[in-house]
Amino acid sequence: VPKQVMDSIYLHELDADHNILDEIEGSIGRMAGLKVLSLSWNRIEGPLPKGMWDLNSLRTLNLDHNQLDEIPDDFCLLTALTKLRLDSNNIDEMPESMHVRTNLKTLALDRNNLQDLPLKWRSMIRLTTLTLSRNDFELVPECVWSMAYLRILHVHFNSIPSIAPEIVQLAKLTELNYSA
């Protein structure tokens, strides 16, 4: 991403999808007004730069279809974040600290290597959409049953033999994709 763009404090949305980016510049934190950052379909491996955690206005972050294998605890510093796409990476574990992201409404984690989610995530009660398809889950993670506002849950193409009776706790659920 050109330096002139990185220095823009008035830019609200940056879409750099479908490039050959392999890292995110540390200076990205200077883009104080950024609300939407989309870096999908690149080759970003990480680690994610410390400057990223200075994006206090960021509401949407798309890092899907990259090569990330680790998500740092610092994600909890993105206090305005409501939508996070991390699908189609190489992630095998999510940080427990993300449970403080109580503003998060949409979280896409499809096509990774996840087997479970941290139990502390049960405090992510504002989450309305959670997609966990094509991972390595053998059960729906226990924390999901406490996500009272969840409307959409995708868990298809995992190794989940049946949906637990706790599904009734998701009173607002309108869409469940559980196919094999």
N, C-alpha and C positions, 0 to 999 in steps of 0.2 A: 504494500500500500504506500503510495507516494507520501513523502514527508509533509507536503503542503496539506494533504488531507488529514494526516495525523495531528496537525497543529490547529485544526479548525475547532474552535470551542462552540460554534453555533450549529454544527451539524447534528441533526436529530436522528438520522438513520443512515447506516452504512451497510450496503449489501456487496460483499465481495465473494459471493458464491461462485462455484465452478471455475476456480483458478488453480494454480499450482502452489499455493501458499503452504509452507511447511512449518511456519511458526507465526506467532502474533508478536508484533513489536511491543516492547515494554513501554514505549511512549504513548500507547493507546489510552492510558489513564489521563492524558491531557485533554481528551475529548469530553469535557465535563457535561455537555448538553446531550450526549448520545443516549437515546431511548431504545433504539433497536440496532442490534449488531448481528448480522448474519454472515457467517463464515462457513456455510455448508459446502459439502462436496469439494474439499480441499485435501491436503495431505498433512494437516497439523498433527504433530505427535506430542507436543508438550516438552517440558513443563510449561504451563500457562504462566505468563509474566505477572509479576507483582503489581505492575501498573494497572492491570485489569480490575483489581479490587477497588480502584479509585473511581470507578464508573457508577457513582451514586444515583444517577438518574436512569440507569439501564433497566428497562422493563421486559425486553425480549432478547434472549440470547440463543442463537441457533449455531450449534457446533456439531451438528449431525453429519454423518458420512465423512468422517476424518479418521485419524489413526490414534486417537487418545486411548491410553490404557490406564491412566490414573486421574482421578478428580480430587483436587486438593481441598482441605478443610476450609480454605479461604472463601469458598463459594458463599458461605454464610454472610460475607461482608457486602454482598450485592443486595442491599436492603430493599430496593424498589422492584426487584425481579418478580414477575408474575408468570412468565413463560420461559421454559428451559427445554431445549431439544438437544439431547446427547445420543440419540439413536444412531445405530450403525457405526459404532466405534469398537474398541477392544477392551471395554471396561469390565472388570470382574468384581469390583467392590465399590460401593458408594460411601462417601464420608458420613459418619454419624452426625456430624455437626450441621448437616443440612436441615435437621429438624427445627432449627431456629428460623428457617425460611417460611414463616407462617403466612406470608403474602403470596407464595407460589400457588398458582391455580392450575397450570398445565405443565406436566412433566412427561417427556417422551424418552424412554430408555430401551426401546426395542432394539433387537439385533446386537446385543452385547454378550457378555459371558457371565451374567449375574446369576447367582444361585439363591440369594436372599437379600433383604433390605434391612437396615438397622431398625430394631424395635422402637427406638426413640422417635422414629419418623411418625409414630401414631399421633404426635402433636401437630402434624401438618394437616389440620382439619379443614383448611380452606381449599385444599386441592379438589378440583372438579374433574380433571382428566388425568389419568395415569395409564400409560401404555408400556407394557412389559413383554410384549410378544417376542418370540424367537430368542429366548435366553435359555438358561439351564435350570429353571425353577421346577421343583418337584411338588411344591405346595404354593398356594397364594401366600405371600409374606404376611405374617401375623399383624404387622402394623397397619395393613390396608383396612382391616375391619374397624378401625377407629376413625377413618377418614369420612366423617359424617356428611360432607357436601359432595362426595364423589358421585358424579353422574355417568362418567364413561370409564370403563375398566377393560383393557385388552390384555389377555393373558394367553392368547392362542399360540400354538406351536411351541409349547413347553412340554415338560413331562409331568403335567399335573393330571392325576387320574380322575379326580372329582373335585367339585367345588364344595368347600366346607359349609356347614350349616350357618356359620357366622355371616354368610352373605345377607341374611335378613337384617343385619345391623346397618346395611347400606340403603337406607330408606329412600334416598334421592336417586339411586342408580337407575338410569334409563337405557344404558347400552352396555352389554356384557358380551365380549367376544372370547369364547373359551374353546373354540374348535381345535381339533388335533392336527 
